[in-house]
Amino acid sequence: MDPKRPDRANIEDALSGYRQLAQMLAGSRLPELPDSSVTMAQMRVLMLLVTIGPTHMSELAGALRISLSTLSGLVDRLVESGLVSRHTDDHDRRQVIVSLSADGVQFLDYFQEVGVSHLRELLLRLSPDEVRSVTTTLDLLMSAAHELPTEEPR
């Protein structure tokens, strides 16, 4: 066992704590999520689009590791709800480009603000030393995230 790496039990304890915190926050009285019929799969599409910007359907399907036909159904529903738009590529009319609409950006901004509000409410209940500890932990997680490969080997 690598002494520089946590064992599986430590990781599972941290993940369990994360899940419990998420469940507690979901049932809290803090700002409500917008009434939405967006599925988790559709949310993945939205989150990827906010990260990479307008992109071809084929690239989006590859990044999400789903078939083009599956993505097409997800995008159809997101277009119907006004959260994304799609149009043909001016340079290659066989290609379709998908992008977030203004409503899609606003929808994701609201979700992010709800998360920040939840976190702010929790941080206000901690001592200054505890807040510094949380900040240090978040810095460690960000450093680890920067070490992740940008694309998995095939």
Secondary structure by P-SEA (a helix, b strand, c coil): cccccccaaaaaaaaaaaaaaaaaaaaccccccccccccaaaaaaaaaaaacccccaaaaaaaacccaaaaaaaaaaaaaaccbbbbcccccccbbbbbbcaaaaaaaaaaaaaaaaaaaaaaaaccaaaaaaaaaaaaaaaaaaaaccccccc
